[in-house]
Amino acid sequence: MDRRNIKLTIQYQGTQYCGWQSQSGPKTVQDEIKAAIHKTTGRDVKVTGAGRTDAGVHALGQVANFVIEHHLEPERYRDALNYYLPDDIRVLDSAAVPLEFDARRDALFKRYRYLIGLEKSALYFAYRWEYTRPINYDLLKLAAGMIVGEHDFAPFCVVSSRKENNICLIESALWRRIGPLLVFEIRGNRFLHSMIRSLVGAMVNLATVQQDKNKLNLTLERFGDIIKSSATERVEFTAPAQGLYLVSVGYNKG
């Protein structure tokens, strides 16, 4: 049997999982995928994901790959794995790619979405941040514009997860208002641990009308200064995990 590299496109609801990445103890999405592959093929394989989503974060188009020697045709992995996966994880597509393809290293960009509900819902609270205080939408849009470009995002990263190089290139960042929803879309070449949630939390903080005088609040000017500077002090505003979605991952091959 020939060795094949199988690329998976995966959708999942992150509520019940401690993120994508395997770890000792808590249940993760990667563990569920590996278990389904083992049940399907009898093989234990290494599964590489395009990115590590945090606990509670959802995915519309996570990408992963694994190399295996097995007779099952690549396109049949989708249905075979879905048979064993829980209902909150679905493989949307499976395909053969070149053996050198790596879902993480070969990713050119990732696109994320963050949802804020401006009213309470009995149905959708697990899929968005429900925030009912008045928000200045114009300030949100101005703040998003400051994110675009190449910047050191260390202030928006968990301190223990910072790398030697924390510079990211953000190609686009914008807010849209759709009925009772505020939708933030961001696309970039890489993202740091909790970076998007920290950016969203900071933008909501600076745009909140009638702010609590007992809390430290950002201004638009201060937010811009942090983005442009090489400061390392952690920005202490983090939006909840349930509003964040990994939408898609882009490649020039595979």
C-alpha positions in Angstrom: 0.0 0.0 0.0 1.2 3.5 -0.8 1.6 6.2 1.8 -0.9 8.9 1.3 -1.2 12.4 2.8 -4.9 13.1 3.6 -6.1 16.6 4.0 -9.3 17.2 6.1 -11.5 20.2 6.3 -13.3 20.2 9.6 -16.1 22.0 11.3 -16.7 21.9 15.0 -18.6 23.4 17.9 -15.9 24.1 20.5 -18.1 24.4 23.6 -17.4 20.9 25.0 -13.7 20.8 24.1 -10.5 22.2 25.6 -9.4 23.6 22.3 -8.0 21.8 19.2 -4.6 20.7 20.5 -4.1 17.4 22.2 -3.1 17.6 25.9 -3.1 15.3 28.9 -6.5 15.0 30.5 -9.1 17.3 28.9 -11.0 16.3 25.8 -9.8 18.1 22.6 -10.9 18.1 19.0 -7.6 16.7 17.8 -8.0 13.7 20.1 -11.5 13.0 18.7 -10.1 13.1 15.1 -7.2 10.8 16.0 -9.6 8.4 17.7 -11.9 8.3 14.7 -9.0 7.6 12.3 -7.9 4.7 14.6 -11.4 3.2 14.6 -11.6 3.5 10.9 -8.2 2.2 9.9 -6.7 0.6 13.0 -3.7 3.0 12.6 -2.4 5.5 15.1 -1.3 8.6 13.1 0.0 12.1 13.8 -2.7 14.7 12.9 -1.4 18.2 12.2 -3.9 21.1 12.5 -3.5 24.5 10.7 -4.0 26.3 14.0 -4.6 25.8 17.7 -8.1 27.1 18.6 -8.6 27.8 22.3 -11.1 26.1 24.6 -14.6 27.0 23.6 -13.7 28.4 20.1 -15.5 27.1 17.1 -14.4 26.3 13.6 -16.1 26.5 10.2 -13.1 25.4 8.2 -10.2 24.1 10.3 -7.7 22.2 8.2 -5.7 19.1 9.2 -3.6 16.4 7.6 -2.2 13.0 8.3 0.0 10.5 6.5 -1.1 6.9 6.4 -0.7 3.6 4.6 -4.2 2.2 4.1 -6.4 1.0 1.2 -9.3 3.4 1.9 -9.7 6.0 -0.9 -9.0 9.6 0.2 -12.5 10.9 -0.5 -14.0 8.1 1.6 -12.4 9.3 4.9 -15.0 12.0 5.2 -17.9 9.7 5.7 -15.9 7.0 7.5 -14.6 9.5 10.1 -18.0 11.1 10.5 -19.5 7.8 11.4 -17.3 7.7 14.6 -17.1 11.4 15.4 -19.5 13.1 17.9 -22.2 15.3 16.4 -20.4 18.5 17.3 -17.4 17.6 15.0 -17.9 17.1 11.2 -15.4 16.4 8.5 -16.6 18.5 5.5 -14.1 17.2 3.0 -11.2 14.7 2.7 -8.7 14.6 -0.2 -5.2 13.4 -1.1 -2.5 16.0 -1.2 1.3 15.8 -1.9 3.2 14.0 0.8 5.1 17.2 1.6 1.9 19.2 2.4 1.7 20.3 6.0 -1.5 22.0 7.2 0.3 24.3 9.6 3.5 25.2 7.9 2.0 25.7 4.4 -0.9 27.9 5.5 -0.6 31.4 3.9 -3.4 33.0 5.8 -6.2 32.3 8.3 -9.5 34.1 8.5 -11.4 34.4 11.7 -14.8 35.8 12.6 -16.1 37.1 16.0 -19.8 37.5 16.7 -21.3 39.9 19.3 -25.0 39.7 20.0 -26.6 43.0 21.1 -29.5 41.3 22.7 -30.0 38.2 24.8 -31.0 34.9 23.2 -32.2 31.6 24.6 -30.8 29.8 21.5 -27.5 31.5 20.5 -25.7 32.4 23.7 -23.2 29.6 23.2 -22.2 31.0 19.7 -21.6 34.7 20.4 -20.7 37.2 23.1 -23.9 38.7 24.3 -23.1 42.3 25.1 -26.1 44.6 25.8 -24.4 47.9 26.7 -24.4 50.6 24.1 -21.5 50.5 21.7 -20.2 53.3 19.5 -20.0 51.5 16.1 -18.0 54.2 14.5 -15.2 53.8 17.1 -15.2 50.1 16.5 -14.6 50.6 12.7 -11.9 53.2 13.4 -10.1 50.8 15.8 -10.3 47.9 13.3 -8.6 50.1 10.7 -5.6 50.6 13.0 -5.0 46.8 13.2 -4.3 46.4 9.4 -0.7 46.1 8.5 2.4 44.5 10.0 2.6 45.1 13.8 4.1 43.5 17.0 1.0 42.1 18.7 2.8 41.0 21.9 0.5 43.2 24.1 -2.5 41.1 22.8 -0.9 37.7 23.4 -0.9 35.6 26.6 2.5 36.4 28.2 3.5 32.7 28.6 2.8 32.0 24.9 4.8 34.9 23.4 7.4 34.0 20.8 10.8 35.5 20.0 9.0 37.2 17.1 5.4 38.4 17.7 5.0 40.3 14.5 1.9 39.5 12.4 0.7 40.8 9.0 -3.0 41.6 9.1 -4.4 41.9 5.6 -7.9 43.0 6.6 -9.9 43.8 9.7 -13.4 45.2 9.7 -16.7 45.3 11.6 -20.1 44.9 10.1 -23.5 45.3 11.7 -26.2 42.8 10.7 -29.4 43.3 12.5 -28.8 42.5 16.2 -25.2 41.3 15.5 -21.8 42.9 15.3 -19.5 40.8 13.1 -15.7 41.3 13.2 -13.8 39.7 10.3 -10.0 39.5 10.3 -7.5 37.9 8.0 -3.7 37.5 8.5 -0.7 35.4 8.0 -0.5 34.3 11.7 -2.2 34.9 15.0 -0.9 34.7 18.5 -2.4 32.9 21.5 -5.7 34.8 22.4 -4.7 37.6 20.1 -8.1 38.0 18.4 -10.1 37.8 21.6 -7.8 40.4 23.2 -8.2 42.7 20.2 -12.0 42.4 20.3 -12.1 42.9 24.0 -10.0 46.0 23.7 -12.1 47.5 20.8 -15.3 46.8 22.7 -13.9 48.4 25.8 -12.9 51.6 24.0 -16.2 51.8 22.1 -18.5 51.2 25.0 -20.8 54.1 25.8 -21.3 55.2 29.4 -18.4 53.3 30.7 -17.9 52.2 34.3 -15.8 54.9 36.0 -14.4 52.2 38.3 -12.8 50.3 35.5 -9.7 51.1 33.4 -10.9 52.0 29.9 -9.0 52.4 26.7 -9.3 55.3 24.4 -9.0 55.1 20.6 -5.7 57.0 20.8 -4.2 54.7 23.4 -5.3 51.7 21.4 -3.5 53.1 18.3 -0.4 53.8 20.4 -0.3 50.2 21.6 -0.7 48.8 18.1 2.1 51.0 16.7 4.6 50.7 19.6 6.7 47.8 20.7 5.3 47.7 24.2 5.1 44.4 26.0 2.6 45.1 28.7 -0.4 42.8 28.4 -3.7 44.4 27.3 -6.1 43.0 29.9 -9.4 42.9 27.9 -10.3 39.5 26.5 -13.6 38.7 24.8 -15.2 35.3 25.6 -14.3 32.3 23.6 -17.8 31.4 22.3 -17.9 34.3 19.9 -14.8 33.3 17.9 -14.8 31.1 14.8 -11.9 29.9 12.6 -13.5 30.5 9.2 -11.0 29.3 6.7 -7.3 28.6 6.0 -5.6 29.5 2.7 -2.9 27.6 0.8 -1.3 27.9 -2.6 -1.1 24.1 -2.8 -3.0 21.1 -1.4 
